Amino acid sequence: MESKLIILLVVIIAAVAIAQLVRVYELSSKLRGKNEHEINQKDNNFNALLLLIFMFLQFFGFIYLMLVYGWTGRGEAASIQGKETDWLLSLNFIIVSTMFFFTNALLFYFSYKYVRKPGVKAFYYPHNNKLEMFWTVVPACILAVIIILGLKSWNEITSVSGSDAKVVELYSKQFDWTARYAGKNNRLGKFDYKLTSDNNELGLVTKNTIDTAIFHMLKGVTGIESIQTKLNDPSIILSDSVRISLEKKLSSKERLIRLMYQMKENHDTKVDGDAWDDFIQKDTLYLCVNQLYEFKFRSRDVLHSAYFPHFRAQMNTVPGLTTRFKFTPDITTNEMKIKMKNENFNYILMCNKICGASHYKMNMKVIVLSKADYIKWEAKKMKETFKDKYFPAAAPAKSPNPVPVDSTAVDSSAVLPEKKDSNKKV
């Protein structure tokens, strides 16, 4: 505390001393009959020289910082597409740096060369059409090259992949990531937010998940029948505010269950297999080296951004919208540990949008395996599919009832009296 007080006093005394020195200088100038705004030729030349020295110091600092901190310790790009991105970024750096050195060299050199000289009047040069055309057209052409190359790379990275690409979905929510791998058929099952539940957090659509969601919407602890009981039971006394809240919840759930029945009526059970063979991975994303991946992104709550710094890839994850990009990792984790000379190195998936209070911890470790190691890992995960893990009762072929309840036995007219046959499209 005492040291801080001493530092504060020193700063204050220094500020007062500087102010007094400036005042002494002003008074001495008046005594000499010199206006303080007048600058003699010696000072003018000295300032011009300082500008020239500053130019060289600025250029030296720029080069030094680029050499030392240019890639901020990320190492080389670990994907084929990332190397193209690095090339494009390097091209941009070359163009921008060239213009930086050129324009600043002219700026500071002209300040030095054309310093004010006694008796020499500045030349008035207001306009030149050729110069105007030159510094309009040339930057426009350079920007056009940058934009065209950037769009070409962007379209390539975000275009639909061929059948040789493995499909993986990355599901974001505050504050973690969940990966869903397409199964043997390499097709991700459909999803719908209305089916999201504790045992179906990704909202995958199958006949079973629709039936289960309808059952819980009707007969769950906070389901429609429970709310109706509270509203219609004369022995339960509710305040006006509680009654209004329950009525709003009931209205919302009735709308949702109508949509669920419509989904059930239009659902094609032939596509159930696309969801059943998907497998879900948390905490760590495993990838195979030299394998093309198409990533699909969606968000459960707010805007997030999937950022793979080492693969030079990033994509926003938007609620209600599926986005995508693709890349091919070409350096395994073990190889990168050797390149980075760091045994603790790991690739990482981060959120690059400030998505809430715990945004800082929203990340997922990424491990790139050799082809042999990945095949072993994938074979093990194929035994933990969505069907096996989330609906084990549906796995045995002999099971007559794969869901907790047969929702076809539920009479929806008891819930929606104004729609006698709720299985019809609403």
C-alpha positions in Angstrom: 0.0 0.0 0.0 2.9 2.4 0.9 4.7 1.7 -2.4 1.5 2.5 -4.4 1.1 5.8 -2.5 4.7 6.7 -3.1 4.3 6.0 -6.9 1.2 8.1 -7.0 3.0 11.0 -5.3 5.9 10.8 -7.7 3.5 10.9 -10.7 1.7 13.9 -9.3 5.0 15.8 -8.6 6.3 14.9 -12.0 3.1 16.3 -13.7 3.4 19.5 -11.6 7.1 19.8 -12.6 6.4 19.4 -16.3 3.6 22.0 -16.1 6.0 24.5 -14.4 8.7 23.9 -17.0 6.2 24.6 -19.8 5.2 27.8 -18.0 8.9 28.8 -17.6 9.4 28.2 -21.3 6.4 30.4 -22.2 7.6 33.2 -20.0 11.2 33.1 -21.4 9.8 33.2 -25.0 7.8 36.3 -24.2 10.9 37.9 -22.7 12.8 37.2 -25.9 10.0 38.7 -27.9 9.2 35.4 -29.6 5.7 34.1 -30.2 5.4 30.6 -28.8 3.6 29.5 -31.9 6.5 30.4 -34.1 8.8 27.5 -35.1 12.3 28.2 -36.2 14.0 26.5 -39.1 16.2 24.4 -36.8 13.2 22.9 -35.0 11.5 22.3 -38.2 14.4 20.4 -39.7 14.8 18.4 -36.4 11.1 17.4 -36.5 11.5 16.2 -40.1 14.5 14.1 -39.1 12.6 12.6 -36.2 9.8 11.6 -38.6 12.3 9.8 -40.9 13.8 8.0 -37.8 10.3 7.1 -36.7 9.6 5.5 -40.1 12.5 3.2 -39.8 11.7 2.3 -36.2 8.1 1.5 -37.3 9.2 -0.7 -40.1 11.6 -2.5 -37.9 8.9 -3.1 -35.2 6.4 -4.4 -37.8 8.9 -6.9 -39.3 10.0 -8.0 -35.8 6.5 -8.6 -34.5 5.4 -10.5 -37.7 8.5 -12.8 -37.4 8.0 -13.5 -33.7 4.2 -13.5 -33.3 2.9 -13.9 -36.9 1.0 -17.2 -36.3 0.5 -16.8 -32.6 1.9 -20.3 -31.9 -0.7 -22.3 -33.8 1.8 -24.1 -35.9 1.3 -25.2 -39.4 -2.2 -25.9 -40.8 -3.3 -29.4 -39.9 -5.8 -29.9 -42.8 -5.6 -29.8 -46.6 -8.2 -27.0 -46.7 -6.3 -25.1 -44.0 -3.1 -25.0 -46.0 -5.1 -23.3 -48.8 -6.5 -20.9 -46.3 -3.0 -20.1 -45.0 -1.9 -19.5 -48.5 -4.7 -17.0 -49.1 -4.0 -15.3 -45.8 -0.3 -15.1 -46.7 -1.2 -13.5 -50.0 -3.4 -10.9 -48.2 -0.5 -10.2 -45.8 1.9 -9.7 -48.8 -0.5 -7.3 -50.5 -1.4 -5.3 -47.3 2.3 -5.2 -46.1 3.5 -4.0 -49.5 1.0 -1.2 -49.5 1.8 -0.4 -45.9 5.5 0.0 -46.6 4.9 1.9 -49.9 2.4 4.4 -48.5 4.2 5.0 -45.2 7.6 5.4 -46.9 6.1 8.1 -49.1 4.4 9.8 -46.2 7.4 10.1 -44.0 10.0 10.6 -46.7 8.0 13.5 -48.2 7.7 15.0 -44.7 11.5 14.9 -44.5 12.3 16.0 -48.1 9.7 18.8 -48.4 10.2 20.4 -45.0 9.3 24.1 -45.0 12.1 26.2 -46.4 12.3 30.0 -45.9 11.2 31.9 -49.0 9.9 28.7 -50.7 6.1 28.7 -51.3 4.2 25.4 -51.4 3.0 24.3 -54.8 -0.8 24.2 -55.0 -1.9 21.0 -56.8 -5.6 20.5 -56.3 -6.6 17.8 -58.8 -5.4 15.3 -61.4 -7.8 13.0 -63.2 -5.2 10.4 -64.1 -4.0 10.1 -60.5 -7.6 9.8 -59.3 -8.2 7.0 -61.8 -4.9 5.3 -60.9 -5.5 5.1 -57.1 -9.2 4.1 -57.6 -8.8 1.4 -60.3 -5.6 -0.3 -58.9 -7.0 -0.8 -55.3 -10.3 -2.0 -56.9 -8.5 -4.6 -59.0 -6.5 -5.8 -56.0 -9.6 -6.1 -53.9 -11.4 -8.0 -56.7 -8.5 -10.6 -56.7 -8.7 -11.0 -53.0 -12.5 -11.3 -53.0 -12.6 -13.7 -55.9 -10.0 -16.0 -54.4 -11.7 -15.8 -51.0 -15.1 -16.7 -52.5 -13.6 -19.6 -54.4 -12.1 -21.0 -51.2 -15.3 -20.4 -49.2 -17.5 -22.1 -51.8 -15.2 -25.1 -51.9 -15.1 -25.5 -48.1 -18.9 -25.1 -47.7 -20.1 -27.0 -50.7 -21.8 -30.4 -50.4 -19.4 -33.2 -50.1 -19.3 -36.4 -52.2 -20.0 -39.9 -51.0 -16.4 -40.3 -49.9 -16.8 -37.8 -47.0 -17.8 -38.9 -43.5 -20.7 -37.0 -42.1 -20.5 -35.6 -38.5 -23.0 -33.3 -36.8 -21.8 -30.9 -34.1 -24.5 -29.9 -31.7 -23.9 -26.8 -29.6 -25.6 -25.6 -26.5 -24.6 -23.6 -23.5 -21.9 -24.5 -22.7 -20.7 -27.7 -24.5 -20.4 -29.6 -27.8 -21.9 -33.0 -28.7 -20.8 -34.9 -31.8 -23.1 -37.2 -33.8 -21.5 -39.5 -36.3 -23.4 -40.9 -39.2 -23.6 -44.7 -38.9 -22.9 -47.4 -41.5 -25.0 -45.8 -44.1 -23.2 -42.5 -43.7 -26.5 -40.6 -43.4 -27.5 -38.6 -40.4 -31.0 -39.2 -39.0 -33.5 -36.4 -39.1 -34.1 -34.3 -36.1 -36.8 -32.0 -34.6 -36.5 -29.7 -31.6 -40.0 -30.8 -30.4 -38.6 -34.3 -29.6 -35.8 -33.1 -27.4 -35.8 -34.8 -24.1 -33.4 -36.2 -21.4 -32.9 -39.5 -23.3 -33.1 -37.8 -26.8 -31.1 -34.6 -26.3 -30.5 -34.2 -30.0 -34.2 -34.5 -30.9 -33.7 -37.4 -33.4 -36.8 -38.4 -35.3 -38.0 -42.0 -35.3 -41.4 -43.6 -34.7 -40.3 -44.5 -31.2 -39.1 -41.0 -30.3 -42.3 -39.5 -31.6 -44.4 -41.9 -29.6 -42.4 -41.3 -26.5 -42.5 -37.5 -26.9 -46.3 -37.6 -27.3 -46.6 -39.9 -24.2 -44.6 -37.5 -22.1 -46.4 -34.4 -23.5 -49.7 -36.1 -22.4 -49.0 -38.0 -19.3 -45.7 -36.5 -18.0 -45.3 -34.8 -14.6 -45.8 -31.5 -16.3 -47.9 -32.9 -19.2 -51.2 -31.8 -20.5 -53.3 -34.2 -18.3 -51.5 -33.0 -15.2 -52.2 -29.3 -16.0 -55.8 -30.0 -16.8 -56.2 -31.8 -13.5 -54.8 -28.8 -11.6 -57.1 -26.4 -13.6 -60.3 -28.5 -13.3 -60.0 -29.9 -9.8 -62.2 -27.8 -7.5 -60.3 -29.0 -4.4 -57.1 -27.2 -5.7 -57.2 -23.5 -5.0 -55.1 -21.5 -7.5 -54.3 -17.8 -7.5 -55.1 -15.8 -10.6 -51.5 -15.5 -11.6 -50.8 -19.2 -11.2 -54.0 -20.1 -13.2 -53.0 -17.7 -16.0 -49.6 -19.2 -16.2 -51.0 -22.8 -16.3 -53.4 -21.9 -19.0 -50.6 -20.4 -21.1 -48.5 -23.6 -20.7 -51.6 -25.7 -21.5 -52.2 -23.7 -24.7 -48.6 -24.0 -25.8 -48.5 -27.8 -25.1 -51.7 -28.4 -27.0 -50.2 -26.6 -30.0 -47.1 -28.7 -29.7 -49.0 -32.0 -29.5 -51.0 -31.2 -32.5 -47.7 -30.7 -34.4 -46.5 -34.0 -33.0 -49.5 -35.9 -34.2 -49.1 -34.3 -37.6 -45.4 -35.4 -37.5 -46.5 -38.9 -36.5 -49.0 -39.1 -39.3 -46.5 -37.9 -42.0 -43.5 -39.9 -40.7 -42.0 -42.5 -42.9 -40.6 -45.3 -40.8 -38.2 -46.3 -43.6 -35.9 -43.4 -42.6 -35.7 -44.6 -38.9 -32.6 -46.6 -39.7 -30.7 -43.3 -40.5 -31.1 -42.3 -36.9 -30.8 -45.7 -35.2 -27.3 -46.3 -36.4 -25.9 -42.9 -35.6 -23.6 -42.8 -32.6 -23.0 -39.9 -30.2 -19.7 -38.8 -28.8 -19.1 -36.3 -26.0 -16.0 -34.6 -24.5 -13.7 -35.7 -27.4 -14.1 -35.5 -31.2 -12.2 -38.3 -32.9 -11.1 -37.9 -36.6 -9.2 -40.1 -39.1 -6.2 -38.7 -40.8 -6.5 -38.0 -44.6 -10.3 -38.6 -44.4 -12.6 -35.9 -45.8 -15.3 -34.8 -43.2 -18.4 -32.9 -43.8 -19.5 -31.2 -40.6 -23.1 -30.1 -40.0 -23.8 -27.6 -37.3 -26.8 -26.6 -35.3 -27.5 -24.8 -32.0 -30.0 -25.5 -29.3 -30.2 -22.1 -27.7 -28.1 -19.1 -28.8 -25.6 -18.2 -31.5 -22.3 -20.2 -31.2 -19.3 -20.5 -33.5 -17.4 -23.7 -34.1 -13.7 -22.8 -34.4 -11.0 -25.3 -35.2 -7.8 -23.1 -35.0 -5.4 -25.7 -36.1 -7.5 -26.8 -39.1 -8.2 -23.1 -40.0 -11.9 -23.7 -40.0 -14.8 -21.8 -38.4 -18.6 -21.7 -38.9 -21.4 -20.1 -36.9 -24.0 -22.4 -35.4 -27.4 -20.8 -35.6 -30.6 -21.7 -33.8 -33.1 -23.0 -36.3 -30.6 -23.3 -39.2 -28.2 -26.0 -40.2 -24.8 -24.8 -41.4 -21.8 -26.8 -42.7 -18.2 -26.9 -43.9 -15.7 -29.6 -44.7 -12.0 -30.3 -44.2 -9.5 -33.2 -44.3 -7.1 -33.5 -41.4 -3.7 -34.5 -42.7 -1.5 -34.5 -39.5 -2.3 -36.9 -36.6 -2.2 -35.7 -33.1 0.9 -37.6 -32.3 2.7 -36.2 -35.4 1.7 -32.6 -34.4 3.0 -33.2 -30.9 6.4 -33.9 -32.4 6.2 -30.9 -34.8 5.2 -28.6 -31.9 7.7 -30.2 -29.5 4.9 -30.4 -26.9 3.8 -33.8 -25.5 0.7 -32.2 -24.0 -0.5 -30.7 -27.3 -4.1 -31.5 -28.4 -6.2 -30.1 -31.2 -9.3 -28.3 -29.9 -12.8 -27.2 -30.9 -13.7 -23.9 -29.4 -16.7 -21.5 -29.4 -15.7 -18.2 -31.0 -18.8 -16.3 -30.0 -19.4 -14.9 -26.6 -22.4 -17.0 -25.8 -22.9 -16.5 -22.1 -21.2 -16.4 -18.7 -19.4 -19.8 -19.1 -18.4 -19.2 -22.8 -14.7 -19.5 -21.7 -15.1 -23.2 -21.0 -17.1 -24.2 -24.1 -14.5 -26.4 -25.9 -14.0 -30.0 -27.0 -10.8 -31.9 -27.4 -10.1 -33.2 -30.9 -7.9 -36.2 -31.6 -6.7 -37.2 -35.1 -5.9 -40.9 -35.3 -4.1 -42.9 -37.8 -6.4 -45.0 -40.1 -5.8 -48.2 -38.2 -6.5 -46.7 -34.8 -9.6 -44.9 -36.1 -11.0 -48.1 -37.5 -10.6 -49.8 -34.1 -12.3 -46.9 -32.3 -15.1 -46.7 -34.8 -15.8 -50.4 -34.6 -16.2 -50.1 -30.8 -18.5 -47.1 -31.2 -20.7 -48.9 -33.7 -21.8 -51.0 -30.7 -23.0 -47.9 -28.9 -25.5 -46.5 -31.5 -28.4 -44.3 -30.7 -30.7 -47.4 -30.8 -28.5 -49.4 -28.5 -27.7 -46.6 -26.0 -30.9 -44.5 -25.9 -33.6 -47.1 -26.7 -32.2 -50.5 -25.8 -35.7 -51.9 -25.6 -36.1 -51.3 -29.3 -33.0 -53.4 -30.2 -34.4 -57.0 -29.9 -36.3 -58.0 -33.0 -38.7 -60.0 -30.8 -39.7 -57.1 -28.7 -43.4 -56.4 -29.5 -43.4 -52.9 -27.9 -40.1 -51.0 -28.2 -41.3 -47.8 -26.5 -42.4 -47.2 -22.9 -46.0 -46.9 -24.0 -48.0 -47.4 -27.2 -49.1 -43.9 -27.9 -51.5 -45.1 -30.5 -53.7 -46.2 -27.6 -53.9 -42.6 -26.3 -57.2 -40.9 -27.2 -56.1 -37.4 -28.2 -59.8 -36.3 -28.3 -59.7 -36.3 -24.5 -57.1 -33.6 -24.7 -58.3 -31.6 -27.7 -62.1 -31.8 -27.6 -62.5 -29.4 -30.5 -60.6 -31.9 -32.7 -62.5 -35.2 -32.5 -59.8 -36.9 -34.7 -56.5 -35.4 -34.0 -54.7 -37.9 -36.2 -55.9 -35.9 -39.1 -53.8 -33.0 -40.3 -54.5 -29.8 -38.3 
